[in-house]
Amino acid sequence: MKNYFIKTAVLFLCAAVFVSCSKEEPKPQDGKLNIAVSSYVPYTFAKSVLGDMATLTLLIPPGVEAHAFEPSPKTIKDVKQAQIFFYTSNHLEPWALKIDKRGVMLAANLPQVLPNDPHVWMNFDNAKIMAKNLADYVVKKYPNLNDEIKPRYSTFAMEMESLKFLYSKIMSTCKNDTIYHVGHLAFGYIARDYGLKFKALFSADMEQEPSAKEIANLVKEIKENDVKYIFSEEQLNPALAKTIAKETGVKILMLNTVEGITKQEFTEGKTYQDLMLENLKNLAIGLECKGE
């Protein structure tokens, strides 16, 4: 199993003030592009595709739950000072275009979209398109960077194909086919793409709290199906998952949504590729796939 993983290793007033005070396009910093990104999804894609060509400003700080984020005057200032502002989607970040209409949405022209799940990057074909949208926009604006960006994107695309291969190979060997998730509706793409069932206690935007009946039904189903593992998320309060684990005798494994990461993960420079490999490893353990 280990060999598989080794293979890939007051806001709008403020906005108006900033617009009126910054008619000229912001200048690069230290010869690099100055780019603002909404969340860790465009941040990690930009890191992969642009590398050291850009200085990135991450608007949703590490450790902050992405769905609960509210832009501040500093957020607006950071966007206005950037040459380019990338965000994921209008569904996930409805505030993006409200603070700057120059924002570039990465989740455009995606063929693999689920209607009720905005976590589109959990599909590797979608991830490739999002990274390409980013690369194409930068090259269109700065054609002189094409020779540097093109090979970096090609490497990223090949890494996405490797991840697809690994997920397909490992998920096809699993004893269990249901992801019991004490978290939000963020892994529907993985379930769809690899023939799994996905049961989450929270809605996609985290606004709908699970009822006592829903929790009781989940506990009952876990017991009846002799489930050994449930999944949760690092940035959620662990109390509910721990309560369910204690009630059912299961163990808890973590899945990462990528949209928001911990301060430690950010410091360690964890990439989309790293996080999706960690997700695969925990899914393989939790679903009792061969090799685990």
ABEGO torsion letter per residue (X at the ends): XAAAAAAAXXAAAAAAAAAAABABBBBBBGGBBBBBBABAAAAAAAAAAAEAABBBBBABBBGBBAAABBBBAAAAAAAAABABBBBABAAABAAAAAABAABBBABBGBABBBAABABAAABAAAAAAAAAAAAAAAAAABAAAAAAAAAAAAAAAAAAAAAAAAAAAAAAABABABBBBBBBBAAAAAAAAAGBBBBBABBAAGABBBBAAAAAAAAAAAAAAGBABBBBBAABBAAAAAAAAAAAGBBBBBBBAGABBBAAAAAAGBBAAAAAAAAAAAAAAAAGBBGX
